[in-house]
Amino acid sequence: MKISLLFFGLQFILFSVYAQSSKISTQTELAKLVDISSLPAYSETVLKQISSYDRTGGNDDGFSGQYSFIRRNQDSSLVLLDVKGHGVINRIWTPTPTQDTLDFYFGASDRPNFSVAFDDLFSGKVYPFVAPLSGNEIGGFYTYVPIPFANGCKIVSRGKHLQFYQIQYSSYPDHVQVEDFQLALNRDAADKLKKIQERWNDISSDIEGETSLISVDTVLEVNKTITLADLKKGGRISAFKLGPSSVFAGLNKQIDLIITWDDESDPAIDMPVADFFGYAFGNISMQSLLLGSADNINYCYFPMPFDRQAKIALRYRSPNESALAEPLRIKAEIYFSNRERIPQEEGKFYTHWHANQQAPIGKPHTFLAGKGKGHYVGTLLQAQGLHPGMTLFFEGDDVTQIDGELRVHGTGSEDYFNGGWYALLDRWDRKMSLPLHGSLDYSLPYARTGGYRLFLSDKMPFKKEITHTIEHGPEGNNKPVDYTSVALYYADRRIAEQAQKPDNQLTKIYIPDTMMVYPQLMRFSLNGAVKIDGHVWQAVHGGQIKIDLSELPKGRYRLLADMEKNREGANVTLWQRQKQVSRTISFYDDDNTKVSNNYLCTIDLDDFKDAVTIHLQKDDNRNKIMLERLVLIRE
């Protein structure tokens, strides 16, 4: 995806959302996704979400279907949404779409205004529910096609069973005129959708509008802070680029980005460069629409208005007192306009960086909590499990309290990022970037993952306060984790003090000593007539299975296995390249016997040996191995 600023034409609309248009319609809502210059503008809408979350606090967020509807009609159809007043549905998500028809009723209509199969909200077969606003990629199915409605909306599934779902909508005051959605878009709405398709997929033109450019090419030395820009007159930053991206990668994250507005005592941004631009555990990862890295350049296109002064700086922390750190060549481009902020109509851009090491058991992780007026526009999260094995901490739900009311309750952590089904092949199993959301990483051996989500047409306004959290674990926040999150929001001032300043302890990336490798996500090379069916591997005439371990850190490891022995169990040996590294290991037993942490051998992983190969001995009857997982303990 090419990135530039045509998408963000600087036609700054310094009015509230109601002044932008006399009527809310599909085209006005699509416009929010094609021109983000009004993203700083305050909104009087109320954003809410209906979902299938477990009302008891458990983890049945859609598995049984018990909470997957508001009520059941006499004909067994399911009411998924039933709201009064004027509004816009701006997001629908599920990891379990069905072919059942959804009927959408607007106002007091007793007949559906339109109907569509649930899975065709995401398939691309029914216009206007087409890419990039609708689709699926990382286990979750999503649509951001706006569905405005006047005088209420009801959604009914003709099916009798549903699992996971979320429907997010914004309510408008009664005095705002709203035009009901129609499947057949008018010319203006169709044009807006076409522009989204063009610009989200191939954004390649130069900056439009009256902007100035500050170019910086300098050397950043350890234990020094340098200023990239110090603007002394009100205006707004429309783009910020910083590179090369590779300079900021690594396990220590020692270069911090500091941005301050109007001589405020606390910076609006103060965190490692890597965390702000969506790196995952020190590796370049994110390439979203407004924030990330592409072509070895970090970029940020969030509009950033300010009143009197803007200062952008970089701080280079020393690794430790005795270590040597090389000076780094840094290049930056800052695009800005003199068009000033109207404080009554727009907020300034702020972030909240939260490095929550060993997150307290029993308490959710907080993205943002504070008092003031503004709107929430983005989340980045890196989640590191502290127990080896499965990433069960990602079962936790997001919860958002706004102005004293529960507005949003999610159904799982990957669901929050529009994903689904972690640890399954081609679902939430690796990094993947989409314009508004994505997975930053997924690794079972490291027991870590992460994700990001941007809120554009579905930004979350708050008039007085917001508390936005996510659980770590399916129930009771009971899974040990390190969480590092970045919350993005607009307000007239920082609404939550950032209690932490980046330091070497908070920013060093955790590397576990014990790692686990599961069959469902192993990378194999096979030799011979080998059949793999989940955790059961069979080679009737003998064969070899080479397991790629290049993801793991270099070192010496004790290799153990959780395995099952039975009458069909084979004899095997383990090899690295052409060297046998284990004794003969038997998977045979007269009875079915599960064995945990069975020692296999000791292996070395380095630049030349980054795999282990299992050799199955030829035997017509004893030719299977049942391997639940490999456990590697670094010596």
Secondary structure, 3 states (H helix, E strand, C coil): CCCCCHHHCCCCCCCCHHHHCCEECHHHHHHHHHCHHHCCECCCCEEEEEECCCCCCCCCCCCCCCCCCCEECCCCCEEEEEECCEEEEEEEEECCCCCCEEEEEECCCCCCCEEEEHHHHCCCCCCCCCCCCEEECCCCEEECCCEEECCCEEEEECCCCCCCCEEEEEEECCCCEECCCCCCCCHHHHHHHHHHHHHHHCCCCCCCCCCEEEEEEEEECCCCEEEEEEECCCEEEEEEEEECHHHHCCCCCCEEEEEEECCCCCCCEEEEHHHHCCCECCECCCECCCEEEECCEEEECCCEEECCCEEEEEEECCCCCCCCCCCEEEEEEEEEECCCCCCCCECEEEEEEEEECCCCCCCCEEEEEEECCEEEEEEEEEEEECCCCCCHHHHCCEEEEECCEEEEECCCHHHHCCCCCECCCCCECCCEECCCEEEEEEECCCCEEEEEEECCCCCEEECCEEEEEECCCCCCCCCCEEEEEEEEEEECCCCCCCCCCCCHHHHCCCCCCEEEECHHHCCEEEECCEEEECCEEEECCCEEEEEECCCCCCEEEEEEEEEEEECCECEEEEEECCEECECCEECECCCCEEEEEEEEEEEEECCCCCEEEEEECCCCCCCEEEEEEEEEEEC
